Each structure stands twice: as C-alpha cells, then as structure tokens.
Amino acid sequence: MATGMTKTALTRHMAEKLQLTNKQAGAFLDLLAETAIKETKKNGVFVIPGIGRLVKAERKARMGRNPQTGEAIKIKAKTVVKFRVAKSAKDVIAPPKK
C-alpha cells in the first residue's frame, strides 16, 4: 500500500520551497486546518482553490442490513463531511481517457 506525505515531510517541503522556518510552515498548516474546520462547520463549505472543497452534507435516515445476520436495521440521519476534488486537480491527477 502506498503511503502519503506525512505532516512533518509536508512542513519541511513547504518551508524549503517558501524559504520559511519549519515552525512557520507548521503554523500555516495548523491555521489552514483550523480555518477549514471552523468555516465548514459555520457555512457548510470551505474552498481550497485549485484543490477542492470541504462540504457539510445531511444524510437521510434509511434502512440497512446487518451483514452478519441479514437483519434489517434502521440507520439514523446524520451530518457528514465530504471532500470534492476540483476539476483542474482531477484532470491533472487522472486525465480523462479519450
């Protein structure tokens, strides 16, 4: 299984590229995450231009099945957070096949 970039590696990469200290780059990442959470909770959406958006969505109550017994169960309604990738990022990462 492939592993992604850790927070430490991302902090070091950003610090090197932007000529900042690791502490400044880490503070930026922490502030971005804090702002994204606060704004998504308050407004229901947070956009990171060129990357995507966090969206708060309501999931309706529904009937489901217990996979072990096959018994029907009621699943309650709840609020979930989804991430929608921007089209520009999606086209670069996984270009459409022609």
Secondary structure, 3 states (H helix, E strand, C coil): CCCCCCHHHHHHHHHHHHCCCHHHHHHHHHHHHHHHHHHHHHHCEEEECCCEEEEEEEECCEEEECCCCCCEEEECCEEEEEEEECHHHHHHHCCCCC
